[in-house]
Amino acid sequence: MFDKIWNQHVITGKVGEPQLMYVDLHLVHEVTSPQAFEGLRENQRRVRRPDKTFATMDHNVPTKDVFNVKDAIAKKQMTTLQHNAEEFGVTLASVGTEDQGIIHVVGPQLGLTQPGKIIVCGDSHTSTHGAFGAIAFGIGTSEVEHVFATQTIWQQKPKTMGIHIHGDLQNGVTAKDIIMALIGQNGFDYFTGYAIEFYGNVIDAMSMEERMTMCNMVIEGGAKMGQMKPDQTTFDYVRGRKYAPRDMAAAIDYWSQFYTDDPSAYDQVMDFDVSTLAPYVTWGTNPGMAIPIDGQFPEPKDINDEKAYKYVGLTPGHSPEEIKLGFAFFGSCTNGRLADLKAAANILKGHHIAPGLTALVVPGSIAIKEAAEAIGLDQIFKDAGCDWRMPGCSACLGMNPDQVPAGVHCASTSNRNFEGRQGAGSITHLASPQMVAAAAIHGHFIDIRKEAI
């Protein structure tokens, strides 16, 4: 599948060398675009294909009072994107509009993300869009300018790895646990240099939201791209959305060619049986430092582990259930979709979060927020003691007011647990929405397969 999409987009360049690739969709946000737009202005260039460019604001957006941006840098980045979009004719889902939200949530939600495309964005989690059978990856600011000006990008073709996901998931085990387990068992850099395709009966049975969660986090294992073949689930998801093809029959006929004919075509194949998989939790300071809920924190194997233990204040031999939590975060481009909010709300319903614990619930977009409110999810979260917010990247990263205090352990549905990722001195533990919801009730992680909420 990867070769089929790649080869259709090569403009020039030899095999084994960087090749010039045509870009079908360029997604833009306020943090990595200002310098690129300024470069166009200085060189008197225009955006070559504004119709293939879409922008939104997400990283800096306050989620409590969205129109009151107090941080000077954040406000500058947001107003700059507004002005640049107007000047260069780029469609912008600005704050408060119906299409506003996290860029990797909004793209699929609007039907911009489609099979067979090459999709780029100045953000590493662009890999999310590969769940639709696209080649999607993050790019740097200079590359953002190049795509603006030419609608192309130079890329070295990566190796391919097929990961066969099969078996039967236990109750309480999710797509988030699968990708966390793959990274935790193999290391945060194991997949470096590869474009990954997930396949197998488990993938076939997944919703698009679950598939996006897995492709979102391949970057945390070192891969630049992750993808899954488009199928009826994909087609049904895209159908009827704002930017979906008008002739869906013709589109589906075209999209249906994108599959892998034979797994032996991959440069490497990995087999992963999920039948005995447990829910996963990170203990350290990168996503590779992850263990099953019924496991124990490992003995340090190098100086990085030693530094991680010092930072998080945990001890080898103990278990995730002993982590005392002070914060819970529901949201991000990994798990901020309606299905994720439903999963968390199903566990929180009729319960209250632990005394002294703060919980933020941040939908991935305005549309998701409104859909959640229409079925009463917001009230479930509020009744449980959670803070229901407006959309944005929020506490996934410390670039806006939603930050975890120093020294506080946070159960988070996001994708990164680096030092200070959620605020200076904050300590992040990644898990699925279901696991975070149960942890918020108890004030510590529990094994949701075995223990009653």
C-alpha positions as CSV (number, residue, x, y, z in Angstrom):
1,M,0.0,0.0,0.0
2,F,2.8,2.4,0.9
3,D,4.5,2.0,-2.4
4,K,1.3,2.5,-4.4
5,I,0.6,5.8,-2.7
6,W,4.2,6.9,-2.8
7,N,4.8,6.1,-6.5
8,Q,1.7,8.0,-7.5
9,H,3.1,11.2,-5.9
10,V,6.8,11.2,-7.2
11,I,7.5,14.1,-9.4
12,T,11.2,13.6,-9.8
13,G,14.1,11.9,-8.2
14,K,15.8,8.5,-8.3
15,V,15.0,5.6,-6.1
16,G,17.2,5.5,-3.1
17,E,17.7,9.3,-3.1
18,P,15.4,12.2,-1.9
19,Q,12.5,12.5,-4.3
20,L,10.2,15.4,-4.9
21,M,6.7,14.5,-3.8
22,Y,3.3,16.2,-4.6
23,V,1.3,17.1,-1.4
24,D,-2.5,16.7,-1.5
25,L,-3.2,18.3,1.8
26,H,-1.3,20.8,3.9
27,L,-2.6,21.3,7.5
28,V,-1.5,24.4,9.4
29,H,-1.6,25.7,13.0
30,E,-0.4,28.8,14.7
31,V,2.9,27.6,16.2
32,T,4.9,26.4,13.2
33,S,3.5,28.6,10.4
34,P,4.5,32.3,11.2
35,Q,8.1,32.0,9.9
36,A,7.0,30.1,6.9
37,F,4.4,32.7,5.9
38,E,7.0,35.5,6.5
39,G,9.4,33.7,4.2
40,L,6.8,33.8,1.5
41,R,6.3,37.5,2.1
42,E,10.0,38.3,2.0
43,N,10.5,36.5,-1.3
44,Q,7.2,37.8,-2.8
45,R,5.7,34.4,-3.2
46,R,2.2,33.2,-2.7
47,V,0.6,30.0,-1.4
48,R,0.5,27.9,-4.5
49,R,-2.6,25.9,-3.6
50,P,-4.6,27.6,-0.9
51,D,-7.5,25.2,-1.8
52,K,-5.3,22.3,-0.5
53,T,-4.3,24.2,2.6
54,F,-6.3,24.3,5.8
55,A,-5.5,26.1,9.1
56,T,-6.8,26.1,12.7
57,M,-5.7,27.3,16.1
58,D,-5.0,24.7,18.8
59,H,-1.7,24.7,20.7
60,N,-2.1,28.1,22.4
61,V,-5.8,28.4,22.7
62,P,-7.2,28.9,26.2
63,T,-10.0,26.4,26.9
64,K,-11.7,28.2,29.8
65,D,-12.0,31.7,28.3
66,V,-11.1,31.2,24.7
67,F,-11.2,34.9,23.7
68,N,-9.0,36.0,26.6
69,V,-5.4,35.1,25.6
70,K,-3.2,36.5,28.3
71,D,0.2,35.2,27.2
72,A,1.8,37.7,24.8
73,I,3.5,35.1,22.6
74,A,0.5,33.0,22.3
75,K,-1.7,35.9,21.4
76,K,0.9,37.0,18.8
77,Q,1.0,33.6,17.2
78,M,-2.8,33.4,17.0
79,T,-3.3,36.9,15.6
80,T,-0.5,36.3,13.2
81,L,-2.1,33.2,11.8
82,Q,-5.4,35.1,11.4
83,H,-3.7,37.9,9.4
84,N,-1.6,35.4,7.3
85,A,-4.6,33.3,6.4
86,E,-6.5,36.4,5.3
87,E,-3.5,37.7,3.3
88,F,-2.7,34.4,1.6
89,G,-6.2,33.2,1.0
90,V,-5.9,30.2,3.3
91,T,-9.1,28.8,4.9
92,L,-8.9,29.2,8.7
93,A,-11.1,27.7,11.4
94,S,-10.5,30.5,13.9
95,V,-11.4,30.5,17.6
96,G,-15.1,30.2,18.2
97,T,-16.1,29.0,14.7
98,E,-17.8,25.7,14.1
99,D,-14.8,24.1,12.6
100,Q,-12.3,25.1,15.3
101,G,-10.4,22.4,17.1
102,I,-7.2,20.4,17.2
103,I,-5.7,20.1,13.7
104,H,-5.5,16.3,13.7
105,V,-9.1,16.0,14.9
106,V,-10.5,18.6,12.6
107,G,-8.9,17.2,9.4
108,P,-10.7,13.9,9.6
109,Q,-13.8,15.4,11.0
110,L,-14.3,17.7,8.0
111,G,-13.5,15.0,5.5
112,L,-10.3,16.7,4.4
113,T,-8.4,13.5,5.4
114,Q,-8.9,10.8,2.7
115,P,-7.2,7.6,1.5
116,G,-4.4,7.8,-1.0
117,K,-3.3,11.3,-0.1
118,I,0.0,12.6,1.0
119,I,-0.7,14.8,4.0
120,V,1.8,17.1,5.8
121,C,1.7,19.5,8.8
122,G,4.2,21.2,10.9
123,D,3.4,18.8,13.8
124,S,4.8,15.4,14.5
125,H,1.4,13.8,15.2
126,T,0.4,14.3,11.6
127,S,0.9,10.5,11.4
128,T,-2.7,10.3,12.8
129,H,-4.1,10.7,9.3
130,G,-2.5,7.6,8.1
131,A,-5.4,5.7,9.7
132,F,-7.3,6.5,6.5
133,G,-4.8,4.8,4.2
134,A,-2.8,8.0,3.6
135,I,0.9,8.8,3.8
136,A,0.9,11.5,6.5
137,F,3.9,13.0,8.4
138,G,5.1,16.0,10.3
139,I,7.5,18.5,8.7
140,G,9.7,21.4,9.9
141,T,9.1,25.1,9.5
142,S,11.4,25.4,6.4
143,E,9.5,22.6,4.8
144,V,6.2,24.3,5.7
145,E,7.4,27.2,3.6
146,H,8.4,24.9,0.7
147,V,5.0,23.3,0.7
148,F,3.3,26.7,0.8
149,A,5.3,27.9,-2.2
150,T,5.4,24.7,-4.3
151,Q,2.8,22.2,-3.0
152,T,5.7,19.7,-3.0
153,I,8.2,18.3,-0.6
154,W,11.6,16.5,-0.9
155,Q,11.5,13.2,1.0
156,Q,13.7,10.1,1.3
157,K,11.5,7.0,1.0
158,P,11.5,5.1,4.3
159,K,11.6,1.4,4.8
160,T,8.3,-0.3,5.5
161,M,7.3,-2.5,8.4
162,G,4.1,-4.5,8.6
163,I,2.8,-5.1,12.1
164,H,0.2,-8.0,12.3
165,I,-2.2,-7.3,15.1
166,H,-4.3,-10.3,15.9
167,G,-6.1,-12.1,18.7
168,D,-9.0,-11.2,20.9
169,L,-8.7,-8.2,23.2
170,Q,-9.8,-8.6,26.8
171,N,-12.5,-6.3,28.2
172,G,-10.9,-3.0,29.2
173,V,-8.0,-3.3,26.8
174,T,-8.0,-0.7,24.0
175,A,-6.2,0.6,20.9
176,K,-4.3,2.9,23.1
177,D,-3.0,-0.1,25.1
178,I,-1.9,-1.8,21.9
179,I,0.3,1.1,20.7
180,M,1.6,1.7,24.2
181,A,2.5,-1.9,24.5
182,L,4.3,-2.0,21.2
183,I,6.4,1.1,22.2
184,G,6.9,-0.1,25.8
185,Q,8.0,-3.6,24.8
186,N,10.3,-2.4,21.9
187,G,11.6,1.0,23.0
188,F,10.8,4.6,22.0
189,D,13.2,4.5,19.0
190,Y,12.7,0.9,17.7
191,F,10.6,2.0,14.7
192,T,12.9,4.7,13.6
193,G,13.3,4.8,9.8
194,Y,10.1,2.9,9.1
195,A,6.7,3.6,7.7
196,I,4.4,1.3,9.6
197,E,1.3,-0.5,8.4
198,F,-0.9,-2.1,11.0
199,Y,-3.1,-5.0,9.7
200,G,-4.9,-8.0,11.0
201,N,-8.3,-9.0,12.5
202,V,-7.9,-6.5,15.4
203,I,-7.4,-3.6,13.1
204,D,-10.2,-4.6,10.8
205,A,-12.6,-4.6,13.8
206,M,-11.5,-1.1,15.0
207,S,-13.4,2.1,14.6
208,M,-11.8,5.0,12.8
209,E,-11.2,6.7,16.2
210,E,-9.3,3.7,17.5
211,R,-7.3,3.5,14.3
212,M,-6.4,7.2,14.6
213,T,-5.2,6.7,18.2
214,M,-2.7,4.0,17.0
215,C,-1.4,5.9,14.1
216,N,-1.2,9.1,16.2
217,M,1.3,7.4,18.5
218,V,3.6,5.7,16.0
219,I,5.8,8.8,16.2
220,E,6.4,8.0,19.9
221,G,8.1,4.7,18.8
222,G,10.4,6.5,16.4
223,A,8.4,6.0,13.2
224,K,7.5,9.0,11.0
225,M,4.4,7.5,9.4
226,G,1.8,4.9,10.3
227,Q,-1.1,3.7,8.2
228,M,-3.9,1.2,7.8
229,K,-5.7,0.1,4.6
230,P,-8.9,1.9,3.8
231,D,-12.0,-0.3,4.1
232,Q,-15.8,0.1,4.5
233,T,-15.3,1.6,7.9
234,T,-13.1,4.3,6.4
235,F,-15.5,5.0,3.5
236,D,-18.5,5.2,5.9
237,Y,-16.6,7.6,8.1
238,V,-15.7,10.0,5.3
239,R,-19.1,9.9,3.5
240,G,-21.2,13.0,4.0
241,R,-18.5,15.2,5.6
242,K,-18.0,18.8,4.6
243,Y,-15.1,18.2,2.3
244,A,-15.9,14.6,1.3
245,P,-15.9,13.8,-2.5
246,R,-19.2,14.6,-4.1
247,D,-19.0,11.4,-6.2
248,M,-18.3,8.9,-3.4
249,A,-18.7,5.9,-5.6
250,A,-15.9,7.0,-7.9
251,A,-13.8,7.9,-4.8
252,I,-14.3,4.5,-3.2
253,D,-13.4,2.8,-6.5
254,Y,-10.1,4.8,-6.5
255,W,-9.4,4.3,-2.8
256,S,-10.0,0.5,-3.0
257,Q,-6.6,0.0,-4.7
258,F,-4.7,1.0,-1.6
259,Y,-3.9,-2.2,0.1
260,T,-0.9,-4.4,0.5
261,D,-1.0,-7.4,-1.9
262,D,1.4,-9.6,0.1
263,P,3.0,-9.0,3.6
264,S,6.3,-10.4,2.3
265,A,6.6,-7.0,0.5
266,Y,7.4,-5.3,3.7
267,D,11.1,-4.8,4.6
268,Q,10.2,-6.2,8.1
269,V,7.2,-7.9,9.6
270,M,6.3,-8.0,13.3
271,D,3.7,-10.4,14.8
272,F,1.7,-9.1,17.8
273,D,-0.9,-11.2,19.6
274,V,-3.1,-9.1,21.8
275,S,-5.0,-11.9,23.5
276,T,-3.2,-11.6,26.8
277,L,-2.5,-7.9,26.6
278,A,-3.2,-5.9,29.8
279,P,-3.9,-2.1,30.0
280,Y,-0.7,-0.1,29.9
281,V,0.6,2.9,31.9
282,T,3.8,4.9,31.5
283,W,6.0,5.3,34.6
284,G,8.9,7.4,33.3
285,T,9.7,10.2,31.0
286,N,9.2,8.8,27.5
287,P,6.5,6.6,26.0
288,G,8.9,3.7,25.9
289,M,8.9,3.6,29.7
290,A,5.5,1.8,29.9
291,I,4.4,-1.3,31.6
292,P,1.2,-3.3,32.0
293,I,-1.0,-2.3,35.0
294,D,-0.3,-5.7,36.7
295,G,3.5,-5.3,36.2
296,Q,6.2,-3.7,38.3
297,F,8.5,-0.7,37.6
298,P,11.7,-2.2,36.1
299,E,15.2,-2.0,37.5
300,P,17.1,0.9,35.8
301,K,19.1,-0.3,32.8
302,D,20.9,2.9,32.0
303,I,21.4,6.5,33.1
304,N,18.2,7.6,31.3
305,D,16.2,5.2,33.5
306,E,18.0,6.5,36.6
307,K,17.2,10.1,35.6
308,A,13.6,9.2,35.0
309,Y,13.1,7.6,38.4
310,K,14.7,10.7,40.0
311,Y,12.3,13.0,38.2
312,V,9.1,11.0,38.7
313,G,9.9,10.1,42.3
314,L,9.0,6.4,41.9
315,T,10.9,3.2,42.9
316,P,11.7,0.0,40.9
317,G,9.7,-3.0,42.0
318,H,6.5,-1.0,42.8
319,S,3.4,-1.0,40.7
320,P,1.3,1.6,38.8
321,E,-1.5,1.2,41.4
322,E,0.8,2.9,44.0
323,I,1.1,6.1,42.0
324,K,-0.8,8.8,43.9
325,L,-2.5,11.0,41.4
326,G,-3.4,14.7,41.8
327,F,-4.6,15.4,38.2
328,A,-6.4,13.8,35.3
329,F,-6.6,15.0,31.7
330,F,-9.1,13.8,29.1
331,G,-8.3,15.2,25.6
332,S,-5.6,15.7,22.9
333,C,-5.3,14.6,19.3
334,T,-4.8,11.0,20.6
335,N,-8.0,10.6,22.7
336,G,-10.1,13.8,22.4
337,R,-12.8,12.4,20.1
338,L,-16.4,11.7,20.8
339,A,-15.8,8.0,21.2
340,D,-13.0,8.7,23.7
341,L,-15.3,11.0,25.8
342,K,-18.0,8.4,25.7
343,A,-15.7,5.7,27.0
344,A,-14.5,7.8,29.9
345,A,-18.0,9.0,30.7
346,N,-19.3,5.4,30.8
347,I,-16.9,4.8,33.7
348,L,-17.4,8.1,35.5
349,K,-21.2,8.0,35.4
350,G,-22.6,7.8,38.9
351,H,-19.1,8.3,40.5
352,H,-17.1,11.3,41.7
353,I,-13.4,11.9,41.2
354,A,-11.1,11.4,44.2
355,P,-10.9,14.2,46.8
356,G,-8.2,16.7,46.0
357,L,-7.9,15.6,42.4
358,T,-8.3,18.0,39.5
359,A,-9.7,16.7,36.2
360,L,-10.0,18.6,32.9
361,V,-12.1,17.3,30.0
362,V,-11.3,19.0,26.7
363,P,-13.1,17.9,23.5
364,G,-11.0,17.8,20.4
365,S,-13.2,20.3,18.5
366,I,-16.3,22.5,18.7
367,A,-18.3,19.8,16.8
368,I,-17.3,17.1,19.3
369,K,-18.1,19.4,22.2
370,E,-21.6,20.1,20.8
371,A,-22.2,16.4,20.0
372,A,-21.1,15.4,23.5
373,E,-23.4,18.0,25.1
374,A,-26.3,16.8,22.9
375,I,-26.1,13.4,24.5
376,G,-25.4,14.6,28.0
377,L,-21.8,13.6,28.4
378,D,-20.8,17.1,29.7
379,Q,-23.2,16.7,32.6
380,I,-21.8,13.3,33.5
381,F,-18.3,14.8,33.7
382,K,-19.5,17.8,35.6
383,D,-21.5,15.6,38.1
384,A,-18.3,13.6,38.6
385,G,-16.4,16.8,39.6
386,C,-14.6,17.3,36.3
387,D,-14.0,20.7,34.6
388,W,-15.7,20.7,31.2
389,R,-13.7,22.9,28.8
390,M,-13.7,24.4,25.3
391,P,-11.5,22.6,22.6
392,G,-7.8,23.0,22.3
393,C,-4.5,21.1,22.8
394,S,-4.9,22.1,26.4
395,A,-2.9,20.1,29.0
396,C,-1.3,17.8,26.4
397,L,1.5,20.4,26.4
398,G,2.5,23.4,28.5
399,M,1.8,26.1,25.8
400,N,-1.4,27.4,27.3
401,P,-3.0,28.0,30.7
402,D,-4.0,24.4,31.2
403,Q,-0.9,23.1,33.0
404,V,-0.3,20.4,35.6
405,P,1.4,21.8,38.7
406,A,5.1,20.9,39.5
407,G,5.4,17.6,41.4
408,V,1.9,16.5,40.7
409,H,1.2,13.1,39.0
410,C,-1.3,13.3,36.1
411,A,-3.1,10.4,34.5
412,S,-3.4,11.6,30.9
413,T,-5.0,10.4,27.7
414,S,-2.4,12.3,25.7
415,N,0.6,11.0,23.8
416,R,3.8,12.2,25.5
417,N,5.2,12.0,29.0
418,F,8.4,14.0,28.7
419,E,9.8,16.0,31.6
420,G,7.7,19.1,32.0
421,R,5.5,18.3,29.0
422,Q,2.3,19.2,30.8
423,G,3.9,22.1,32.8
424,A,7.2,22.7,34.5
425,G,7.9,19.9,37.0
426,S,4.7,18.0,36.1
427,I,4.7,14.2,36.0
428,T,2.7,12.5,33.3
429,H,1.4,8.9,33.2
430,L,-0.2,8.0,29.8
431,A,-3.1,5.6,29.7
432,S,-6.4,5.0,27.8
433,P,-9.5,7.1,28.5
434,Q,-11.0,4.2,30.4
435,M,-8.0,3.8,32.6
436,V,-7.7,7.5,33.3
437,A,-11.4,7.7,34.2
438,A,-11.1,4.8,36.7
439,A,-7.9,6.3,38.1
440,A,-9.6,9.6,38.6
441,I,-12.3,8.0,40.7
442,H,-9.8,6.1,42.9
443,G,-7.0,8.6,43.0
444,H,-4.6,5.9,41.6
445,F,-4.5,3.5,38.7
446,I,-6.5,0.3,38.9
447,D,-6.7,-2.8,36.7
448,I,-10.1,-2.2,35.0
449,R,-10.2,-5.8,33.8
450,K,-10.5,-7.1,37.3
451,E,-11.5,-4.5,39.8
452,A,-15.0,-3.0,40.1
453,I,-15.1,0.8,39.6
